[in-house]
């Protein structure tokens, strides 16, 4: 994981903002399909099989990237918790360490919940994709 992703993971609000940008393709899936796939009345020079295949490839790539980023941040947070837990064991009366540990544990839970959100977003987009592209492309 590179430094950019480490910074991204450190601030959960920034992390969520970046995920929102990365989920833009899912938010606009219906508009994308409507603009790229012709209706029966306007079949110009568009090849729906190619269009659906390219969109599926883009979706798959996006899902893999987002999952890698989320899991990478979960790993970083879990490692930080182990480090803070060790510091707490060495100095159990240090309130600052305890505060940081609890904050990191909360962040870890929120990161883990993003995996669930990711599954819902992915499922919704793939359902719409399947409805519109099933006649043209089978992944």
C-alpha positions in Angstrom: 0.0 0.0 0.0 1.4 3.3 -0.9 1.7 6.5 1.1 -1.4 8.1 -0.5 -3.5 5.2 0.8 -2.0 5.4 4.2 -3.0 9.0 4.5 -6.4 8.1 3.1 -6.8 5.5 5.8 -5.7 7.8 8.7 -8.6 10.1 8.3 -11.9 8.2 8.1 -13.9 11.2 6.8 -11.4 11.6 4.0 -11.5 7.8 3.4 -15.3 8.0 3.0 -15.1 11.0 0.7 -12.7 9.1 -1.5 -14.9 6.0 -1.5 -17.8 8.2 -2.6 -15.8 9.3 -5.6 -14.8 5.8 -6.4 -18.5 4.7 -6.2 -19.5 7.3 -8.7 -19.7 4.6 -11.5 -22.3 2.7 -9.3 -24.3 5.8 -8.6 -24.6 6.6 -12.3 -25.0 3.0 -13.6 -28.5 3.6 -14.9 -27.6 6.8 -16.7 -24.5 5.1 -18.1 -26.5 2.2 -19.5 -29.1 4.4 -20.9 -26.6 6.6 -22.7 -24.4 3.7 -24.0 -27.0 1.1 -24.9 -29.3 1.9 -27.7 -33.0 1.2 -27.6 -34.7 -0.8 -30.3 -35.6 2.4 -32.0 -32.1 3.9 -32.2 -29.5 1.3 -33.0 -27.0 3.5 -34.8 -23.5 2.1 -34.9 -23.4 0.9 -31.3 -22.4 -2.7 -30.6 -24.3 -3.6 -27.4 -22.2 -6.7 -26.7 -18.9 -4.7 -26.8 -20.4 -1.9 -24.8 -21.7 -4.3 -22.1 -18.4 -6.1 -22.0 -16.4 -2.9 -21.6 -18.8 -1.7 -18.8 -18.5 -5.0 -17.0 -14.7 -4.9 -17.2 -14.8 -1.3 -15.8 -17.1 -2.3 -13.0 -15.1 -5.4 -12.1 -11.9 -3.4 -12.0 -13.5 -0.7 -9.8 -14.8 -3.3 -7.4 -11.4 -5.0 -7.1 -9.7 -1.6 -6.5 -12.2 -0.5 -3.9 -12.0 -3.8 -2.0 -8.2 -3.7 -2.0 -8.3 -0.2 -0.6 -10.8 -1.0 2.1 -9.1 -4.2 3.1 -5.7 -2.4 3.1 -7.1 0.2 5.5 -8.5 -2.5 7.7 -5.1 -4.2 7.9 -3.4 -0.9 8.7 -6.0 -0.2 11.4 -5.7 -3.7 12.9 -1.9 -3.4 13.0 -2.2 0.0 14.7 -4.6 -1.5 17.3 -2.0 -4.3 18.0 0.7 -1.6 18.5 -1.5 0.5 20.7 -2.6 -2.5 22.8 1.1 -3.3 23.4 1.7 0.2 24.4 -1.3 0.1 26.8 0.0 -3.1 28.3 3.4 -1.5 28.9 1.8 1.7 30.4 -1.7 0.9 31.6 -2.2 4.3 33.3 -1.6 6.4 30.1 -5.0 7.8 29.3 -3.7 9.1 25.9 -2.9 5.6 24.7 -6.2 4.3 25.9 -8.0 7.1 24.1 -6.1 6.4 20.9 -6.7 2.7 21.2 -10.5 3.2 21.5 -10.5 5.7 18.6 -8.7 3.2 16.4 -11.0 0.4 17.4 -14.0 2.5 16.4 -12.4 3.3 13.1 -11.7 -0.4 12.5 -15.4 -1.2 13.0 -16.4 1.6 10.6 -13.9 0.3 8.0 -15.3 -3.2 8.4 -18.8 -1.9 7.9 -17.7 -0.4 4.6 -17.1 -3.9 3.3 -20.8 -4.5 3.9 -21.8 -1.3 2.2 -19.5 -2.3 -0.7 -21.4 -5.6 -1.1 -24.8 -3.8 -1.2 -23.5 -1.2 -3.8 -22.0 -4.0 -5.9 -25.1 -6.2 -5.8 -27.4 -3.3 -6.8 -25.2 -2.2 -9.7 -24.7 -5.8 -11.0 -28.5 -6.3 -10.8 -29.1 -3.3 -13.0 -26.3 -4.3 -15.4 -27.7 -7.8 -15.7 -31.2 -6.5 -16.4 -29.9 -4.3 -19.3 -27.1 -6.4 -20.7 -28.2 -10.0 -20.2 -29.2 -10.3 -23.9 -25.9 -8.9 -25.1 -23.2 -10.1 -22.7 -22.8 -13.0 -20.2 -19.8 -12.4 -17.9 
